[in-house]
Amino acid sequence: MRQELLSLPKTLAEDVARNLVMIARLLDEDPETAYGHAKVALRLASRVGAVREAAGFAAYATGRYQEALAEFRAARRMTGTHELWPIMADCERGMGRPERALEMAGAPEVQRLDKAGQVEMRLVAAGARRDMGQAEAAVVTLQSPELGSSAVHPWTARLRYAYADALLDVGREAEARDWFAKALEADHDGTTDASDRLARLDGIEFTDALDEEAEEEMEFQGEDEGPEFQDGDVDEDSVPAAFGGEEYYDEDDEEYEESEDGESDGAGEPVKKDVAEPDVDATDD
């Protein structure tokens, strides 16, 4: 990216670089903000391939698949890279065109991908099969030498997880459990929820301790809300006052007119207060 930005004036290159850095930092935790930075970078340097690629990833992360595909195509034309082929195919899936994704999986461009790219393409193809209701075909698509390898690569956990999920989809639960366990072994960075899926298959349920404490606190507070009433103790009109709260009046209601002292009986009449006369001795100075 730095090499590509050298084609820009220094000040402009620095501004574009800052936005590209923010896209990378926010893409996972706040994709919408990352997308905003991508739009700024595009306005500043739309003729730079790295900018178009970054904008594509930001659009993809926010579900704007048509826009993402357009940006990836532009980046591919500018740079001549084939690395974006799998994610372009996944954009086709996101746009509801799994058949097109399968066509791309069989294109000559796939042979030019490195091992990681080919695994990604296999994952996309299996997803497209499942989109089309071809669950068994998805299982077969994921069966490969990379799946059976004991070596752990950055994509190993995701490949094993996808295979376990596909097995579960066709009712092969015991095998799915084994592969979720294998995915968990390879998932050193926590990129999947294999541990949760494995626990659910084993019948283990987790309770959020924070939610439980909040619920107990609400129950505790509810004990002091006021006395309980049996049917017939109070009429409906006096319920708000009966629970110790002031009755609510809409100030815009024509029937409600506030008195000069700010109090009303609810029917437009001021509340009259009984004020005791002071007990003053006539002989008091």
Residue pairs with C-beta under 8 A, 6 or more apart in sequence:
1 17
1 20
1 50
2 17
4 48
4 49
4 50
5 13
5 16
5 17
5 45
5 48
5 50
6 13
7 48
8 16
8 45
8 48
12 44
12 45
15 44
16 41
16 44
16 45
16 48
16 51
19 37
19 38
19 40
19 41
19 44
20 37
20 41
20 50
20 51
20 54
22 33
22 34
22 37
23 34
23 37
23 38
23 41
23 54
23 57
23 58
24 54
25 34
26 33
26 34
26 37
27 34
27 57
27 58
27 61
28 61
31 58
31 61
31 62
32 62
34 58
34 61
35 58
35 59
35 61
35 62
35 64
37 58
38 54
38 55
38 58
38 59
39 55
41 51
41 54
41 55
42 51
42 52
42 55
44 51
45 51
46 52
47 78
48 78
49 74
49 75
49 78
49 79
50 75
50 79
52 71
52 72
52 74
52 75
52 78
53 71
53 72
53 75
53 79
53 84
55 71
56 68
56 69
56 70
56 71
56 72
56 75
56 84
56 87
57 68
57 87
59 65
59 67
59 68
59 71
60 68
60 87
60 90
60 91
60 94
63 94
65 91
65 92
65 94
65 95
66 91
66 95
68 87
68 91
68 94
69 88
69 91
69 92
69 95
72 84
72 87
72 88
72 91
73 88
75 81
75 84
76 82
76 84
76 88
82 109
82 112
82 113
82 117
83 113
83 114
83 117
85 104
85 107
85 109
85 110
85 113
85 117
85 121
86 113
86 117
86 120
86 121
86 123
86 124
87 120
88 104
89 100
89 101
89 104
89 105
89 121
89 124
89 125
89 128
90 101
90 124
90 127
92 98
92 100
92 101
92 104
93 101
93 124
93 127
93 128
93 131
98 127
98 128
98 129
98 131
98 132
99 128
99 132
101 124
101 125
101 127
101 128
102 125
102 128
102 129
104 110
104 121
105 121
105 122
105 124
105 125
105 128
110 117
110 118
110 121
113 120
113 121
115 146
115 153
116 153
116 154
116 155
119 144
119 146
119 155
119 159
120 155
122 141
122 142
122 144
122 146
122 159
123 142
123 158
123 159
123 162
125 141
126 138
126 139
126 141
126 142
126 162
126 166
127 138
127 162
129 135
129 137
129 138
129 141
130 138
130 166
130 169
135 166
135 169
135 170
136 170
138 166
138 169
139 163
139 166
139 167
139 170
142 159
142 162
142 163
142 166
143 163
146 153
146 155
146 156
146 159
147 159
147 160
147 163
149 156
152 186
152 188
156 186
157 183
157 184
157 186
157 187
157 188
157 189
157 191
157 192
157 194
158 183
158 191
158 192
160 179
160 180
160 182
160 183
160 186
160 194
161 179
161 180
161 183
161 187
161 192
161 194
161 197
163 179
164 175
164 176
164 177
164 178
164 179
164 180
164 182
164 183
164 194
164 197
165 176
165 197
167 173
167 175
167 176
167 179
168 176
173 201
176 201
177 198
177 201
177 202
180 194
180 197
180 198
180 201
181 194
181 198
183 192
183 194
184 192
184 194
184 195
184 198
187 194
196 206
199 205
199 206
225 243
226 243
226 244
229 242
233 242
234 242
240 246
240 247
240 248
241 247
247 266
249 256
249 264
249 266
250 256
251 258
255 266
255 267
255 268
256 264
256 266
256 268
257 264
257 268
258 264
259 270
259 271
260 270
261 270
261 271
263 270
263 271
264 270
264 271
265 271
